[in-house]
Amino acid sequence: MKMKSHRVAPFVRVTCVLGICLLIGGCTAKVTGSPGAMGAAAGAGAGSGAKTNPVGAGIGGVAMGNGSVGGAAGSGAGGPGILAGVGGAGASGGPGALPPLTLDSGAVVLRRLNRVEYNNTVRDLLQTTSHPADNFPADEVSAEGFDTVGDVLDLSPSHTEQFETAAIQLVDELFALPATSPARQKVLVCTPQTGSESVCARQILTGFAPRAYRRPVATAEIDDLMALVTSVNAAGNTYQDAIKAGLEAVLLSPHFLFHVENDPAPTVIDAHRVSDSELATRLSYFLWSSMPDDALLASANANLLTKDSAELDRQVLRMLDDPKASALTDHFAAEWLTLQRLDSLSPNVTTFPAYDDTLRTSAQQETGLFFQALVKDNLPLETLLLADFTIANARLATHYGLTAPTAAGFSKVSLAGTPRMGVLTQASFLMSTSHPDRTSPVKRGVWVLQRLLCDPPPPPPPNLNIPALVDPPAGATLRQTLEAHRSSLVCAGCHSFFDPIGLGFENFDAIGTYRTVDNGIKVDATGSLNGTSFEGPAQLAPVLAKDARFASCMAQQLLTYAVGRSFAASDGRAYANAVARNAIAQGKGQWRSWIETIAAAEAFQTRRGVAQ
């Protein structure tokens, strides 16, 4: 009896994906092992089924038999305030001296593609418009708020099932395309002819696997895939079904599903340069949240990225000019600036009748387009805080009390002569850091410390009974209520960090409307940061821009997102600070130049192994 095509993928799953599950013990742990061990586990899984399932045995070598991969999670977060005051006497000694650029001890764990990366990768690999990863389990985010950090990207049984379903659907979709379709022709580069089907199958897999794995593929790996194709065909399936099985095997391989990076030997734990292919992959997922394109792969295959810094810079600039660089906004900026919080926003429309979904979506778009403008025009880092413009549509202009743009849609709008300045007066920030019925100076202050200074307040002591903050009674302001809250010694320890910052935003209500009165009383928007007093965001923004922690945090946020590991430990923060200080000293304190700096950083171009 013939084996149906939908029965092919489970054989692949048992040895490709389940091999990882066997290694990590139940499919729920993080993937932190080296490929040497993982290859052995996968081989054991394949071997156990070899007597009854030659297909499984055939694919075992493809799964994880390529070098030594892995790493250890970075060490824990350092205490708050570790970068406070940096900028005077540096770590190297003299006043204003640059700190030593010493790589920290953090390491990248073997991490899978997150949902955004998976969807973008299959889009570019197969030219599909489907989004199969939308059905995958939600990705966890790190303490820094990013879903690119390998230490939090778990692998569950549900993932393995969805990987299998997606592989089958994607390959079936490809074969259902017309023969003249460019997407089909890109992969199915030949048509099997009777008697020479294997020649065509090998040609298809030889072209497809290197693109899917984001690196050159050894002949032995193609041989293993061909062994699967032969086995499926020998089991009574058509050769088309057999080729489908080979393509599904590629899409179920850890070399497709994970960011695989090699170590020179299992015992080497010192930092070492990644290969050109690995650097190209890091770069493409940093800037595009997707696989390298042909131009980047060609540069990597010629070993130019690691040998010629000018070539790396050229590729970065080229990629930033590509429309796919919108992923830097849609993925990095959205997570860093917590734009996704707006998806679950639910202000009280009785209290705030001006709120509607159009305002919410417009606010998200404003901040995204604003960040794009910072990068595109290579504006100084501090423009994020000090910009006298925003990117608004008519709905936002009305909300802000500005002259509406003459053109439809979004366009650059001046904020001159208004109380608004930079990202801190945009509705996305003001709404996402508020409660449904009122503002939250606590959330706003914590956001500034976490997102702009990478200096979060200390957590409250364990088992502490913290009294709830009550709403202000009639005739009282939220400032007065918080002052009463801080009068308790239980609350003062933490609130002294963020209340003085968050209270400076009280001229803006919970949906970002400017106001001068709160609960019938004139708003007091004075605050302080590190002993410097200010009134309102327009005075806070320059204080933040001059704070040494700001530039360091911009480096730390980008490094965390781009490298895929935390830089929150003390040596990681010191490294990010040194990267920032050196970049500014070299005149690279602009957003586009900043991204080039991150791509050229040692942490981005190296990895550490784990002793076996």
GUKOL-835605 format. One record per residue (C-alpha): x, y, z. Coordinates in steps of 0.1 Angstrom, whole numbers, plus 2048, in hexadecimal, padded with zeros to 3 digits. Layout:
// residues N
XYZ/...
//
This chain:
// residues 612
800800800/80D8237F7/81783A813/80585B811/81987B80F/80C888830/81C869840/83F874835/84589184D/84087D86D/85E867864/872886860/865895880/86F877895/89487A88C/89889F884/8838B189E/87D8968B7/8A38908B8/8A58B28C9/8898A98E1/89B88A8EC/8BA89E8F3/8A98B9908/8928A291B/86E8A4913/86E8C18FA/8688DB914/88B8E691D/8A190090C/8B78F38F0/8DA8F88FE/8EE8DA8F3/9098D78DA/9028C78B8/91A8AC8C0/9048A08DC/8E58A98C9/8F18968AB/8F68788C1/8D387B8CF/8C487F8AD/8D88618A0/8CC84D8BE/8A88568B5/8AE84C891/8BF82D89B/8A38218B1/88C823893/8A3815879/8967F187A/8737FB872/87781D862/894821849/887845842/88F84F866/8B183F865/8B9851844/8B3874851/8C4870872/8E587D866/8D689C857/8C68A7877/8E38B188D/9038A387F/9158C3878/9308D0890/92C8DD8B3/9118F58BB/9029038DA/90C9198F6/903923919/8EA93C924/8F895D930/8FC964955/8E1975968/8D799A968/8EC9B297B/8DF9CA995/8D09EC98C/8E5A0A988/9049F897B/909A1195F/8FDA2F972/916A4C96F/92BA3B954/93AA5593E/950A67956/96DA52963/96CA3394D/975A10957/997A17947/99FA32960/9A1A56954/985A6F952/971A6A932/987A4C929/977A31914/970A10926/9829F291A/96F9DF8FF/9719BD90F/9599A2903/94299591F/93E971928/91B96B91B/914950902/8F99498E8/8E49298EC/8D89168CE/8B89288C6/89B9208B0/88A938897/86F94B8A9/84D94F898/856970887/877961879/86694186E/84B95385A/86496B84A/87C94E842/862939830/85695881E/87995E810/88293980B/86192E7FA/8529507F0/833946804/81995E811/80D94782C/81794C851/81992985F/82B93487F/80C948889/7FF926895/81E91E8A9/81F9228CF/8269468DA/84A94E8DE/857956901/869977905/88897E919/88A995937/8959B091E/8759AB90B/8839998EC/8799788DC/89A9748CA/8AD9698EA/8B49448E7/8B393E90C/88D94390C/8849328EB/8789118F8/86F8F38E2/84F8E18EB/83C8C38DD/8248DC8CE/8408EC8BB/84B8CB8AC/8278C48A0/8238E6891/8458E4880/83A8C4870/8188D3865/8298F2857/8428DE843/8278C9833/8118E682B/82E8FB81D/83B8DF806/8188D67FB/8118FB7F3/8318FC7DF/8288DE7CA/8058EC7C4/81390B7B3/81190D78D/83090077B/83792376F/837932792/85894379B/8559367BF/8519127B3/86E916799/8859247B4/8839037C7/8788E97AE/8938F0795/88D8D1781/8728B7779/87A892781/87E87D762/878858762/89884576A/8AA864776/894871791/8AF8707AB/8C4888796/8A88A2797/8A189C7BC/8C68A17C5/8C68C17B0/8A88CE7C3/8B58C67E5/8D88D37DD/8C98F57D4/8B08F67F0/8C38EA80F/8DF90480F/8C592080D/8B0911829/8CE90983F/8DD92B838/8FF91C831/912905819/9068E181B/91D8C381A/9198A8800/91388F81D/8F58A3828/8E68A2806/8ED87D805/8D9878825/8BC88C817/8BE8777F7/8BD85780D/89C86381B/88F86A7F8/8998487EC/88983780B/868849807/8678407E2/87081C7E9/85381A802/83B81D7E5/8378437E3/83A8587C3/85B86A7BD/84888B7C2/83F87F7E5/8638757EA/8708977E0/8558A77F7/863892813/88689F80C/87A8C380D/8668BD82D/8858AE83D/8988CE835/87D8E3845/87D8CC864/8A28CC868/8B18DE885/8C88F086C/8A890185F/89590587F/8B2911895/8CE92B893/8EA910891/90D91C898/92C90789B/9489058B4/96B8FA8A8/96C8DE8C2/9568D28DE/96F8DE8F8/9749018EA/96291A900/97493A8F8/9649538E2/96B94D8BD/96095C89C/94194E88C/943942868/93995884B/919945847/91194886C/91996D86B/90397284C/8E796085F/8EB97587E/8EB995868/8CC98B854/8B7982873/8C39A2884/8B89B9868/89D9A5856/89198A86F/897973852/8B095E83F/8CD96D82B/8C5976807/8DA96A7E9/8F19897EA/8F998480F/8FE95E80B/9169657ED/92A97C803/92B96281F/934946807/95295B7FB/95D96081F/95B98581C/94698E83B/960984854/97E990841/9739B2834/9629CA84C/95A9E082F/9469C481F/9339BF83F/92B9E4840/91F9E381C/9089C6823/8FA9D7842/8F29F782F/8E49E3811/8CE9CF828/8C19EE83B/8B69FC819/8A39DD811/87D9DD819/8839BE82E/8959D4847/8729DE853/8769BF869/88D9D487E/8709EA887/8559CF887/8699B889D/8859CA8B0/8759EC8B5/8539DD8BC/8619C78D8/87A9E18E6/8609FD8E7/8449E48F2/82D9ED8D5/81D9CB8D8/80D9D58F9/7F59EB8E4/7E69CB8D6/7D59C48F7/7CE9E8900/7AC9EF90F/7A7A1291C/786A1B92C/773A2C910/75CA3C929/779A4D939/78BA53918/771A568FC/78BA628E3/79BA3F8E3/793A268C7/7A6A0B8B4/7B0A23899/7C3A378B3/7D3A178C0/7DFA0B89E/7EAA2E894/7FFA308B4/811A108AC/818A1B888/824A3D893/840A2F8A9/84AA15890/84CA2E874/85EA4688B/879A2C892/87CA2486D/883A49867/89EA49881/8B0A2D870/8A9A3784C/8B6A5B851/8D2A4F869/8C7A68883/8DAA6B8A4/8D0A538BF/8C2A6E8D5/8A9A778BA/894A5B8C8/88FA718E7/894A948D9/883A938B7/86EAB28AF/85AA9E896/845A7F894/835A69879/810A6E87C/7EFA6A869/7D0A7F86C/7C3A6B889/7E2A7089E/7E5A95894/7C3A9B8A1/7CBA888C1/7EAA9C8C6/7DBABD8BD/7F1AC189E/7EAACD87B/7DFAAF868/7F6AA384C/7EBAAE829/7F3A8C81A/7DFA6D822/7EFA54839/80EA5A84E/827A76849/841A8A85C/830AA4873/842ABF887/83EAC08AD/84EAE28B0/83CAF88C9/82AADB8D9/830AC88FA/839AA98E6/85CA9D8DF/869A7B8D3/85CA598DC/854A61900/835A768F5/829A5D8DB/807A4D8E2/816A2A8E0/82CA2F8FE/812A43912/7F6A2B90C/80AA0B911/816A17933/7F4A21941/7D7A0F952/7B4A0E941/7A7A2A957/7C6A3F95F/7EBA45959/806A3196A/824A44974/832A23981/830A12960/83EA3194E/85BA35965/864A10964/861A1093D/87BA2C93C/893A1A953/88F9F9941/88DA0291C/8A2A2291A/8BBA1E936/8BD9F893A/8BD9FF95F/89D9EF96D/8949F6992/89B9DA9AA/8809C09AF/86C9C39CF/8779AC9EC/86798A9EB/8489839FF/8429A8A03/81E9B3A09/81B9D29F3/7FC9E69F8/7E89ED9D8/7E9A109C9/7C6A1E9CC/7B7A369B2/7B9A5B9BC/79AA669CF/787A859C4/79CAA59C7/7BDA929C7/7D6A8B9AC/7E9A6B9A4/809A7C9AF/7FAA819D2/7EEA5C9D3/811A509CA/821A669E4/80BA569FE/814A349F0/839A3C9F3/835A46A17/834A21A1F/857A14A24/84C9F4A13/845A089F3/85FA249F4/87DA0E9EC/871A069C8/85AA239C0/877A3C9C7/887A2E9A7/86BA3398F/850A4A99D/865A6A998/86AA61974/846A5696C/836A7497D/846A8A963/82EA7C949/80EA8795B/805AA1941/7FCA8492A/7DEA6F933/7D9A4992E/7D3A4C908/7EFA66903/7D9A86902/7EAAA5910/7D9AB392F/7E0ACE949/7C7AC2963/7C3AA0974/7A5A9998A/79DABE98B/7BFAC8996/7DCAD8982/7F5ABD977/817ABE987/82EAAD96E/84FAB3981/866A96986/88AA8C98A/8A4A7497C/8C4A6D98F/8C0A8E9A2/8B9AA3983/897AB4985/881AB8966/85DAC195D/84CAAD942/85AA96927/869AB3914/881ABA930/886A95939/890A8C916/8B1AA0915/8BAA93938/8B6A6F92B/8C9A7790B/8E7A8291F/8E5A65937/902A4D930/8EBA30935/8D6A3A917/8F0A328FC/8FCA1490F/8D8A07910/8D3A0C8EB/8F19F68E5/8E59DD8FE/8C39DA8F0/8CF9D58CC/8EA9BC8D7/8D19A88EA/8B99A78CD/8D39A18B2/8EA9888C4/8CD9758D4/8DA9758F8/8D898B916/8F19A791E/8E19AF940/8FD9A0955/9179B8962/9319AF948/9179B092C/90C9D3936/9309DE938/9379D0916/9189E2907/923A02918/9469FF908/9379F88E6/921A188EA/93DA2E8F6/956A238DB/93BA288C0/934A4B8CB/959A538CE/95CA498A9/93FA5F89F/926A4289A/90BA4F8B1/8F0A4D896/8D6A31893/8E2A23871/906A2587C/8FCA1689E/8EE9F788C/90E9F4878/9219F6899/90C9D98A8/9139C3889/9389CA88C/9399C38B2/94D9A68BF/92F9988D1/91C9978B0/93898689D/94396C8B7/9349508CC/94093B8E9/93E9158EB/9368FF908/94F8E5915/9438C2911/
//
